[in-house]
């Protein structure tokens, strides 16, 4: 069974809706791991949130990264960084939530500009609600600005919510089926036959 991350399926969805992105760009985004400086800062912030002690914080530090928090309450439930998966036909879809409280998923995002429509149009929240059998998805969106190398000012979180709806599972299953068709055509390669000498050595 093929396994795909929710982020891979979201990349596939965006590619289908963007005439300017080539299929080579999509394959590269799925198969290579080349994080940008902004992505690395976002990963560091997630790690800082994951390991933060309960209580109020003016700053969070992880590795070489320092984040200055400018007020605002940050929700840190006890269940953090939990991975789950669910089969949609022959595709196993996996995802990791930042935090889980009952049937509510909490996801932390860092960005330079908050765009609510972009988050709501995506499929991450739909798959996460379906995989974890949750009813509510909450984004805590932090606008961050680099003020020195690896040092960031962090705005108070802006909150956005989305909720389970009746046809959500069917929507997820349909997109998973489309992604599987794409993956079978463009991502899975049949191994080339070994040269005769290699076949002879393996047979011996």
Residue, then its C-alpha position, 0 to 999 in steps of 0.5 A: x500500500x502506498x503511503x502519502x502525507x497530507x502535505x503531499x495531497x495538499x501540494x497535489x490539490x494546489x497543483x491541479x488548481x494552478x496553471x503556472x506550476x508544472x508537474x515537474x515542480x509538483x514531483x520535486x516538492x513531494x520527493x525532495x526535502x529542501x526547506x527554505x529559511x522560512x520553513x526552517x524557522x517555522x519548524x524551529x517554532x513548532x519544536x519550541x512550542x512542542x517542548x515549552x513548559x506550561x505557563x507564560x513565556x516572553x521568549x521561546x528558544x530552541x537550538x539557534x533560534x530565538x522567538x520573542x512573544x509579543x503577548x497573546x495566550x497560547x494554547x498548549x494542550x497536554x497531547x502534542x505532536x501526535x501522528x495518525x493514519x487512515x486508509x483511503x482505498x489503496x492509499x494510506x494517508x498520514x498526518x501529525x497534529x500539533x495538539x489535540x484536546x478531546x475532539x478538537x485539533x489545534x495547529x500552529x502556523x507561522x507566516x509573514x501574512x495571515x490569509x484565512x482563505x488559503x487555510x480554509x481552501x486547503x485539505x489539511x484540516x479535512x484530512x486531520x479531522x477525518x483521520x483523528x475522528x475529530x469535529x473541530x480544527x483550530x489554527x493558531x496563526x503567528x505572523x513572524x518577522x526576522x529581526x536578527x539572524x535566527x531571531x524572530x518577533x512573533x505576533x499574538x496568534x490569530x485564531x481560525x476554525x473549521x468544522x466537520x461537515x457531512x460529506x467530508x470523508x467522501x471528499x477526502x476519499x475522492x481526492x486520495x483516489x485522484x492522488x493515487x492515480x497521479x502517484x502510480x503514474x508519476x512517482x512509482x517507477x518499475x525497477x530497471x532490469x539488472x544487467x546480465x552480469x549482475x543477474x549471473x552474480x546474484x544467481x550464483 
